[in-house]
Amino acid sequence: MRPLVSEPDRPPASDKPQTHDRLAASLFAEVLIADQLSRNLISKALPRGMQISHFSVLNLLAHVNEERTPAQLAQAFHVTRGAMTNTLSRLEWAGHVHIRPDWDDARRKFVSISPAGRAARDAAIAAFMPLIGEVVRDIGVDRVRIALPVLRELRIRLEGSGD
């Protein structure tokens, strides 16, 4: 016969630290593997010479449709300013972004997406969207909708703990 009230010193089996640790390890293993595989899928579909970091910057600039400083971009992508400077240099060389000085503070610069950069971003989306759309269809739209809030909360919590 089961007791009507659970013992306060003994957590339910699902609350054991080992169970939580295994669940956490499984979750992060799946997230890391999915990240690697999705990056590989997208990298293969990107237009020649474009890297995921290039696409990501172009996509953000197209989405916000406003200039950003290199420091703001570095912070948004959780990379060093040096890494962002390298990415921006490559994008500028390709004609995908415009970099201009801040007229009020010559030490600062502003970055905006160029028409060629917008076209390159759109071509990249056209190249990989059918592939990721197929994955979502295979998994099932309803199941993906159920997973999104959990993944979003995971991202938000990790963003808050990364600094």
VEXNUDREN-194226 format. One record per residue (C-alpha): residue number from 1; residue in three letters; x, z, y. Coordinates in steps of 0.2 Angstrom, whole numbers, plus 5000, padded with zeros to 4 digits. Layout:
# VEXNUDREN-194226
<zaba i="NUM" aa="ALA" xx="X" zz="Z" yy="Y"/>
...
***
This chain:
# VEXNUDREN-194226
<zaba i="1" aa="MET" xx="5000" zz="5000" yy="5000"/>
<zaba i="2" aa="ARG" xx="5007" zz="4995" yy="5017"/>
<zaba i="3" aa="PRO" xx="5008" zz="5008" yy="5031"/>
<zaba i="4" aa="LEU" xx="4996" zz="5005" yy="5045"/>
<zaba i="5" aa="VAL" xx="5010" zz="5008" yy="5058"/>
<zaba i="6" aa="SER" xx="5027" zz="5000" yy="5056"/>
<zaba i="7" aa="GLU" xx="5042" zz="5012" yy="5057"/>
<zaba i="8" aa="PRO" xx="5049" zz="5012" yy="5074"/>
<zaba i="9" aa="ASP" xx="5068" zz="5012" yy="5068"/>
<zaba i="10" aa="ARG" xx="5066" zz="4997" yy="5056"/>
<zaba i="11" aa="PRO" xx="5063" zz="4981" yy="5065"/>
<zaba i="12" aa="PRO" xx="5053" zz="4967" yy="5055"/>
<zaba i="13" aa="ALA" xx="5064" zz="4956" yy="5044"/>
<zaba i="14" aa="SER" xx="5063" zz="4942" yy="5057"/>
<zaba i="15" aa="ASP" xx="5070" zz="4953" yy="5070"/>
<zaba i="16" aa="LYS" xx="5086" zz="4957" yy="5061"/>
<zaba i="17" aa="PRO" xx="5102" zz="4952" yy="5071"/>
<zaba i="18" aa="GLN" xx="5109" zz="4942" yy="5056"/>
<zaba i="19" aa="THR" xx="5093" zz="4931" yy="5056"/>
<zaba i="20" aa="HIS" xx="5094" zz="4929" yy="5075"/>
<zaba i="21" aa="ASP" xx="5112" zz="4924" yy="5074"/>
<zaba i="22" aa="ARG" xx="5109" zz="4911" yy="5061"/>
<zaba i="23" aa="LEU" xx="5094" zz="4904" yy="5070"/>
<zaba i="24" aa="ALA" xx="5105" zz="4903" yy="5086"/>
<zaba i="25" aa="ALA" xx="5119" zz="4895" yy="5077"/>
<zaba i="26" aa="SER" xx="5107" zz="4882" yy="5069"/>
<zaba i="27" aa="LEU" xx="5099" zz="4878" yy="5086"/>
<zaba i="28" aa="PHE" xx="5115" zz="4876" yy="5095"/>
<zaba i="29" aa="ALA" xx="5122" zz="4865" yy="5080"/>
<zaba i="30" aa="GLU" xx="5107" zz="4854" yy="5081"/>
<zaba i="31" aa="VAL" xx="5108" zz="4853" yy="5100"/>
<zaba i="32" aa="LEU" xx="5127" zz="4849" yy="5099"/>
<zaba i="33" aa="ILE" xx="5125" zz="4836" yy="5086"/>
<zaba i="34" aa="ALA" xx="5110" zz="4828" yy="5094"/>
<zaba i="35" aa="ASP" xx="5120" zz="4827" yy="5110"/>
<zaba i="36" aa="GLN" xx="5134" zz="4818" yy="5102"/>
<zaba i="37" aa="LEU" xx="5123" zz="4806" yy="5093"/>
<zaba i="38" aa="SER" xx="5113" zz="4802" yy="5108"/>
<zaba i="39" aa="ARG" xx="5128" zz="4799" yy="5119"/>
<zaba i="40" aa="ASN" xx="5135" zz="4787" yy="5106"/>
<zaba i="41" aa="LEU" xx="5118" zz="4778" yy="5105"/>
<zaba i="42" aa="ILE" xx="5117" zz="4776" yy="5124"/>
<zaba i="43" aa="SER" xx="5136" zz="4772" yy="5126"/>
<zaba i="44" aa="LYS" xx="5134" zz="4757" yy="5114"/>
<zaba i="45" aa="ALA" xx="5119" zz="4751" yy="5124"/>
<zaba i="46" aa="LEU" xx="5127" zz="4753" yy="5141"/>
<zaba i="47" aa="PRO" xx="5133" zz="4737" yy="5150"/>
<zaba i="48" aa="ARG" xx="5151" zz="4733" yy="5148"/>
<zaba i="49" aa="GLY" xx="5163" zz="4744" yy="5157"/>
<zaba i="50" aa="MET" xx="5149" zz="4757" yy="5161"/>
<zaba i="51" aa="GLN" xx="5152" zz="4775" yy="5155"/>
<zaba i="52" aa="ILE" xx="5138" zz="4788" yy="5153"/>
<zaba i="53" aa="SER" xx="5146" zz="4798" yy="5167"/>
<zaba i="54" aa="HIS" xx="5144" zz="4782" yy="5178"/>
<zaba i="55" aa="PHE" xx="5126" zz="4780" yy="5173"/>
<zaba i="56" aa="SER" xx="5122" zz="4798" yy="5176"/>
<zaba i="57" aa="VAL" xx="5128" zz="4798" yy="5194"/>
<zaba i="58" aa="LEU" xx="5119" zz="4781" yy="5198"/>
<zaba i="59" aa="ASN" xx="5104" zz="4788" yy="5190"/>
<zaba i="60" aa="LEU" xx="5104" zz="4804" yy="5200"/>
<zaba i="61" aa="LEU" xx="5108" zz="4794" yy="5216"/>
<zaba i="62" aa="ALA" xx="5093" zz="4782" yy="5213"/>
<zaba i="63" aa="HIS" xx="5082" zz="4796" yy="5209"/>
<zaba i="64" aa="VAL" xx="5085" zz="4807" yy="5224"/>
<zaba i="65" aa="ASN" xx="5087" zz="4791" yy="5235"/>
<zaba i="66" aa="GLU" xx="5098" zz="4801" yy="5247"/>
<zaba i="67" aa="GLU" xx="5116" zz="4803" yy="5251"/>
<zaba i="68" aa="ARG" xx="5126" zz="4817" yy="5242"/>
<zaba i="69" aa="THR" xx="5143" zz="4824" yy="5245"/>
<zaba i="70" aa="PRO" xx="5156" zz="4823" yy="5231"/>
<zaba i="71" aa="ALA" xx="5155" zz="4842" yy="5230"/>
<zaba i="72" aa="GLN" xx="5136" zz="4841" yy="5228"/>
<zaba i="73" aa="LEU" xx="5138" zz="4828" yy="5214"/>
<zaba i="74" aa="ALA" xx="5151" zz="4839" yy="5205"/>
<zaba i="75" aa="GLN" xx="5140" zz="4854" yy="5206"/>
<zaba i="76" aa="ALA" xx="5125" zz="4844" yy="5199"/>
<zaba i="77" aa="PHE" xx="5135" zz="4838" yy="5184"/>
<zaba i="78" aa="HIS" xx="5144" zz="4854" yy="5181"/>
<zaba i="79" aa="VAL" xx="5161" zz="4845" yy="5183"/>
<zaba i="80" aa="THR" xx="5176" zz="4848" yy="5194"/>
<zaba i="81" aa="ARG" xx="5178" zz="4840" yy="5210"/>
<zaba i="82" aa="GLY" xx="5193" zz="4830" yy="5203"/>
<zaba i="83" aa="ALA" xx="5183" zz="4823" yy="5189"/>
<zaba i="84" aa="MET" xx="5169" zz="4818" yy="5201"/>
<zaba i="85" aa="THR" xx="5181" zz="4810" yy="5213"/>
<zaba i="86" aa="ASN" xx="5188" zz="4800" yy="5198"/>
<zaba i="87" aa="THR" xx="5170" zz="4794" yy="5193"/>
<zaba i="88" aa="LEU" xx="5166" zz="4790" yy="5211"/>
<zaba i="89" aa="SER" xx="5182" zz="4780" yy="5213"/>
<zaba i="90" aa="ARG" xx="5178" zz="4769" yy="5198"/>
<zaba i="91" aa="LEU" xx="5160" zz="4767" yy="5204"/>
<zaba i="92" aa="GLU" xx="5166" zz="4762" yy="5221"/>
<zaba i="93" aa="TRP" xx="5178" zz="4750" yy="5214"/>
<zaba i="94" aa="ALA" xx="5164" zz="4742" yy="5204"/>
<zaba i="95" aa="GLY" xx="5153" zz="4741" yy="5220"/>
<zaba i="96" aa="HIS" xx="5140" zz="4753" yy="5213"/>
<zaba i="97" aa="VAL" xx="5142" zz="4766" yy="5227"/>
<zaba i="98" aa="HIS" xx="5146" zz="4767" yy="5245"/>
<zaba i="99" aa="ILE" xx="5157" zz="4781" yy="5251"/>
<zaba i="100" aa="ARG" xx="5157" zz="4785" yy="5270"/>
<zaba i="101" aa="PRO" xx="5165" zz="4798" yy="5280"/>
<zaba i="102" aa="ASP" xx="5153" zz="4812" yy="5288"/>
<zaba i="103" aa="TRP" xx="5153" zz="4807" yy="5306"/>
<zaba i="104" aa="ASP" xx="5152" zz="4826" yy="5311"/>
<zaba i="105" aa="ASP" xx="5166" zz="4832" yy="5299"/>
<zaba i="106" aa="ALA" xx="5179" zz="4819" yy="5295"/>
<zaba i="107" aa="ARG" xx="5185" zz="4830" yy="5280"/>
<zaba i="108" aa="ARG" xx="5168" zz="4827" yy="5271"/>
<zaba i="109" aa="LYS" xx="5161" zz="4811" yy="5263"/>
<zaba i="110" aa="PHE" xx="5144" zz="4805" yy="5258"/>
<zaba i="111" aa="VAL" xx="5140" zz="4794" yy="5243"/>
<zaba i="112" aa="SER" xx="5125" zz="4783" yy="5241"/>
<zaba i="113" aa="ILE" xx="5120" zz="4770" yy="5228"/>
<zaba i="114" aa="SER" xx="5123" zz="4752" yy="5233"/>
<zaba i="115" aa="PRO" xx="5110" zz="4738" yy="5228"/>
<zaba i="116" aa="ALA" xx="5123" zz="4733" yy="5215"/>
<zaba i="117" aa="GLY" xx="5123" zz="4750" yy="5208"/>
<zaba i="118" aa="ARG" xx="5104" zz="4751" yy="5207"/>
<zaba i="119" aa="ALA" xx="5104" zz="4735" yy="5198"/>
<zaba i="120" aa="ALA" xx="5117" zz="4741" yy="5186"/>
<zaba i="121" aa="ARG" xx="5107" zz="4757" yy="5183"/>
<zaba i="122" aa="ASP" xx="5092" zz="4747" yy="5180"/>
<zaba i="123" aa="ALA" xx="5101" zz="4736" yy="5167"/>
<zaba i="124" aa="ALA" xx="5107" zz="4751" yy="5158"/>
<zaba i="125" aa="ILE" xx="5090" zz="4759" yy="5157"/>
<zaba i="126" aa="ALA" xx="5083" zz="4742" yy="5151"/>
<zaba i="127" aa="ALA" xx="5097" zz="4742" yy="5138"/>
<zaba i="128" aa="PHE" xx="5095" zz="4759" yy="5130"/>
<zaba i="129" aa="MET" xx="5077" zz="4763" yy="5134"/>
<zaba i="130" aa="PRO" xx="5070" zz="4754" yy="5119"/>
<zaba i="131" aa="LEU" xx="5082" zz="4763" yy="5107"/>
<zaba i="132" aa="ILE" xx="5077" zz="4780" yy="5113"/>
<zaba i="133" aa="GLY" xx="5059" zz="4775" yy="5114"/>
<zaba i="134" aa="GLU" xx="5060" zz="4771" yy="5096"/>
<zaba i="135" aa="VAL" xx="5067" zz="4788" yy="5091"/>
<zaba i="136" aa="VAL" xx="5053" zz="4796" yy="5100"/>
<zaba i="137" aa="ARG" xx="5040" zz="4785" yy="5091"/>
<zaba i="138" aa="ASP" xx="5048" zz="4789" yy="5075"/>
<zaba i="139" aa="ILE" xx="5048" zz="4808" yy="5078"/>
<zaba i="140" aa="GLY" xx="5030" zz="4807" yy="5085"/>
<zaba i="141" aa="VAL" xx="5025" zz="4809" yy="5103"/>
<zaba i="142" aa="ASP" xx="5015" zz="4825" yy="5100"/>
<zaba i="143" aa="ARG" xx="5030" zz="4833" yy="5092"/>
<zaba i="144" aa="VAL" xx="5042" zz="4828" yy="5106"/>
<zaba i="145" aa="ARG" xx="5029" zz="4835" yy="5119"/>
<zaba i="146" aa="ILE" xx="5030" zz="4852" yy="5109"/>
<zaba i="147" aa="ALA" xx="5049" zz="4852" yy="5109"/>
<zaba i="148" aa="LEU" xx="5051" zz="4848" yy="5127"/>
<zaba i="149" aa="PRO" xx="5047" zz="4865" yy="5135"/>
<zaba i="150" aa="VAL" xx="5059" zz="4874" yy="5123"/>
<zaba i="151" aa="LEU" xx="5073" zz="4862" yy="5127"/>
<zaba i="152" aa="ARG" xx="5069" zz="4863" yy="5145"/>
<zaba i="153" aa="GLU" xx="5070" zz="4882" yy="5145"/>
<zaba i="154" aa="LEU" xx="5086" zz="4882" yy="5135"/>
<zaba i="155" aa="ARG" xx="5094" zz="4870" yy="5148"/>
<zaba i="156" aa="ILE" xx="5088" zz="4881" yy="5162"/>
<zaba i="157" aa="ARG" xx="5095" zz="4897" yy="5154"/>
<zaba i="158" aa="LEU" xx="5111" zz="4889" yy="5151"/>
<zaba i="159" aa="GLU" xx="5112" zz="4882" yy="5169"/>
<zaba i="160" aa="GLY" xx="5110" zz="4900" yy="5175"/>
<zaba i="161" aa="SER" xx="5124" zz="4907" yy="5163"/>
<zaba i="162" aa="GLY" xx="5137" zz="4894" yy="5166"/>
<zaba i="163" aa="ASP" xx="5143" zz="4900" yy="5183"/>
***
